[in-house]
Structure formats: structure tokens, C-alpha cells
Amino acid sequence: MPNLDPQQLDSKLVYKLMTGTIVPRPIAWVTSLSSETGIVNAAPFSYFNMVSSDPPLVAFSVARRPDGGMKDTARNVTDTAELVVHICDESLVEEMNKTAALLPPGESEIDLTRLTLVDSDAVAVPGIAEAKVRLECRLESHLPLKADDGRVTHDLLIARIVRFRLDESIYDEERGYVRTEQLRPVARLAGSEYAELGRLFKIDRPT
């Protein structure tokens, strides 16, 4: 079994090892609003997960541009302290992939898609109407992440959920359950690979 020290490896290989082994990963499909132009930015991020339910916090990190500058999502969120996190399902994966395009700050990825925007309830940032899950959030914390040489390489954003917006088809209001089999979320693997939900099963926890 290979025994690899990440400090002795090229950063691209470390990326491949991490994205190939830490799978499947949920995808944060984020909309944010430019404080300068009013443009709505949309982008997917697979360095994402929930970190707390009390308070309700999610976290995702955004890689810096090659020149060290913030990408639009990180800049918008740190400027306005608001965002909407969507969960992408199988029916929207092609549209989600279009929003991964690298565009100038004055252009919106939404314009590349057939998606429509809808007003949010608790934040100024619009959400994606077609998404079955919209988590309206406010920025809780921003942590720049540094490489060993001191360069900031990622922006870690922790956001507090202030509204859950759930499509009726996936939410059992009586029991308070999300119907995962109706949501059909997609997950990120390595390279250009994604995964569908697949078989569901239960295992009882030890008592």
C-alpha cells in the first residue's frame, strides 16, 4: 500500500487524491449578489457540508484565482454577507454544470442557462426557482486558508441558514422529513464524474 506524504507531493496530485477518495461529496449550488453591479452570480462548489444544526450552519470553500484574487462568489458573499445555497438534483445537473463557467465579474452565469431567478424571503440574494431546496443564508464567518508558503489559496465560508425553502414534492410536513428519493440529489466525484443517489438502505445504530 503506497504511503504518501502530501508535503512531498505536487499540489495537483494532492487534489486528485483528495477528490478521488473523499467521495461522494454534496454540492453547494450558490447564488450571490454583487454589491457593485447588482449581478447575480451562480456557481457550484463540492468542498461543502453541514457543520452544525444548532445553530444551523453550512460551510464551503472557494478556491482563489491563479492570481490570488477572490472568485466572484467569495467576494460577493464577504461583501454582502448573504447567499442562497441550493441542492442540485438529477433534473438540473446540466444547468448546474453550465454555471461552473468562469465569467468576468460583470456577467451572470444564469444567462448561460434556462434557469429563472425568484425572490428570497429573508435575504436580498435571489434563488433559483427550479431548485427543490433553497437555503437562504447569512455569512457567519470567513476564514482565508493559506498554503505553507503563506499564499491564500481558498476562502472558507461558514453560513447560517435563516430560511429553509423546500418544494412540496420533497417535504413531508406532517413528519418533518425530507423525501430523499424524491429529491434525487447529485454528488461530485473526481474529474468530471458525478453520482446519482443509487440504492437506499438502513442500518440501525447500536443501542
Protein Blocks (a to p, Z undefined) as FASTA:
>chain_A
ZZddfklpcfklmmmmmmmmmccddddddddddfklopacddddfbdcdfbfbdcddddd
ddddfkopacfklmmmmmnopacdddddfklmmmmmmmmpccdfkbcfklmpcbdcdddf
kbmbdcdfklmbdcddddfbdcddddfkopafbdcdddddfbdcddfklpcfknopacfk
lnopadddehjbccdebjaddddddZZ
